[in-house]
Amino acid sequence: MPTAELARPYAQALYAVGEAEGAVERLREDLALLAALWEGEVRAFLTHPLVPAPAKEDLLARALADRVHPLTLNLVRLLVRRGRAALLPELGAAFEREEEERGRAYHVGVRTAQPLTPEAREALRRRLATLLGGTVVLDEELDPALLGGAELHVRGRRADASLRGRLEALAHRLGGRP
């Protein structure tokens, strides 16, 4: 079974408890932090077969206690104890899917050539919230190849309002190849 599917029940449980405690946004941030940490030396340590689970749990408790919500820390410790630490990088996406399926938030990927200003980010978030009829969480990514404008990705669909996309569409209409 793919790790994304294995991570789903854990994300569902975390979401349910987080929703009851009003901590969904904080938990989402924690999961993004854990995914970023996973890319460093954390992966090697947590998946090393010769390091006993209690030692891993102890280190995590000391390293993360002041940085993540207690619910997040408890889930991480549980995953380590069960030998499922490799699910950590998948939890964020599974958590976001849970939010979307419950109609609580839409996660919109925004690719831009330049960083969005705080005002532009808020205006885009508000406009999308109106169009989608719910809370919008923007996941920003910089891509200088876009030249200008933005690409939006939401629920498997892509809206290309980038300068590069417009130029490619114009070239296609004129009979050229993009």
NORZITA-V633473 format. One record per pair of residues at least 12 apart in sequence whose C-alpha atoms are under 10 Angstrom apart, sorted by the first residue. I is the first residue (numbers start at 1). J is the second residue. Records with the same first field share a line. If there is no record, write none. Layout:
# NORZITA-V633473
I->J ; J
This chain:
# NORZITA-V633473
2->87
3->84 ; 86 ; 87 ; 88 ; 89 ; 90 ; 91
4->87 ; 88 ; 89 ; 90 ; 91 ; 92 ; 93 ; 94
5->87 ; 90 ; 91 ; 94
6->84 ; 87 ; 90 ; 91 ; 94
7->79 ; 84 ; 86 ; 87 ; 88 ; 89 ; 90 ; 91 ; 92 ; 93 ; 94 ; 95
8->87 ; 90 ; 91 ; 92 ; 93 ; 94 ; 95 ; 97 ; 98
9->91 ; 94 ; 95 ; 98
10->75 ; 76 ; 78 ; 79 ; 87 ; 88 ; 91 ; 94 ; 95
11->31 ; 75 ; 88 ; 90 ; 91 ; 92 ; 93 ; 94 ; 95 ; 96 ; 97 ; 98 ; 99
12->91 ; 94 ; 95 ; 96 ; 97 ; 98 ; 99
13->75 ; 95 ; 98
14->27 ; 28 ; 71 ; 72 ; 74 ; 75 ; 91 ; 95 ; 98
15->27 ; 28 ; 71 ; 94 ; 95 ; 96 ; 98 ; 99
16->98 ; 99
17->71
18->69 ; 71 ; 72
19->99
21->71
23->69 ; 71
24->95 ; 99 ; 104
25->137
26->68 ; 69 ; 72
27->68 ; 69 ; 70 ; 71 ; 72 ; 92 ; 95
28->72 ; 91 ; 92 ; 93 ; 95 ; 96 ; 99
29->68 ; 69 ; 92
30->64 ; 67 ; 68 ; 69 ; 71 ; 72 ; 73 ; 92
31->68 ; 72 ; 76 ; 88 ; 89 ; 90 ; 91 ; 92 ; 93 ; 95 ; 96
32->88 ; 89 ; 90 ; 91 ; 92 ; 93
33->67 ; 68 ; 89 ; 92
34->64 ; 68 ; 72 ; 76 ; 88 ; 89 ; 90 ; 91 ; 92
35->87 ; 88 ; 89 ; 90 ; 91 ; 92 ; 93
36->89
37->88 ; 89
38->85 ; 86 ; 88 ; 89
39->89
42->56 ; 60 ; 85
43->85 ; 86 ; 88 ; 89
44->86
45->85
46->59 ; 60 ; 79 ; 80 ; 83 ; 84 ; 85 ; 86
47->80 ; 83 ; 84 ; 85 ; 86
49->83
52->80 ; 81
53->77 ; 78 ; 79 ; 80 ; 81 ; 82 ; 83
54->77 ; 80 ; 81
55->80
56->77 ; 80 ; 81
57->73 ; 74 ; 76 ; 77 ; 78 ; 79 ; 80 ; 81
58->77
60->73 ; 76 ; 77 ; 80
61->73 ; 74 ; 76 ; 77
64->76
75->88
76->88
93->107
96->137
97->155
99->135
100->134 ; 135 ; 136 ; 155
103->133 ; 134 ; 135
104->133 ; 134 ; 135 ; 136
105->129 ; 132 ; 133 ; 134 ; 135 ; 136 ; 137
106->128 ; 129 ; 132 ; 133 ; 134 ; 135 ; 136 ; 137 ; 138 ; 154 ; 155
107->135 ; 136 ; 137 ; 138 ; 139 ; 153 ; 154 ; 155
108->125 ; 128 ; 136 ; 137 ; 138 ; 139 ; 140 ; 151 ; 152 ; 153 ; 154 ; 155 ; 156 ; 157 ; 158
109->137 ; 138 ; 139 ; 140 ; 141 ; 150 ; 151 ; 152 ; 153 ; 154 ; 155 ; 158
110->124 ; 138 ; 139 ; 140 ; 141 ; 142 ; 143 ; 150 ; 151 ; 152 ; 153 ; 154 ; 158 ; 159
111->139 ; 140 ; 141 ; 142 ; 143 ; 144 ; 146 ; 148 ; 149 ; 150 ; 151 ; 152 ; 153 ; 160 ; 162
112->140 ; 141 ; 142 ; 143 ; 144 ; 145 ; 146 ; 147 ; 148 ; 149 ; 150 ; 151 ; 152 ; 161 ; 162
113->141 ; 142 ; 143 ; 144 ; 145 ; 146 ; 147 ; 148 ; 149 ; 150 ; 151 ; 162 ; 163 ; 164
114->141 ; 142 ; 143 ; 144 ; 146 ; 147 ; 148 ; 149 ; 150
115->140 ; 141 ; 142 ; 143 ; 144
116->140 ; 141 ; 142 ; 150
121->138 ; 140
122->138
124->136 ; 138
125->137 ; 138
132->154
138->152 ; 153 ; 154
139->152 ; 153
140->152
145->162 ; 163 ; 164
146->160 ; 161 ; 162 ; 163 ; 164 ; 165 ; 166
147->162 ; 163 ; 164 ; 165
148->161 ; 162 ; 163 ; 164 ; 165
149->161 ; 162 ; 163 ; 164 ; 165 ; 166
150->162 ; 163 ; 164 ; 165
151->163 ; 164 ; 165
164->178
165->178
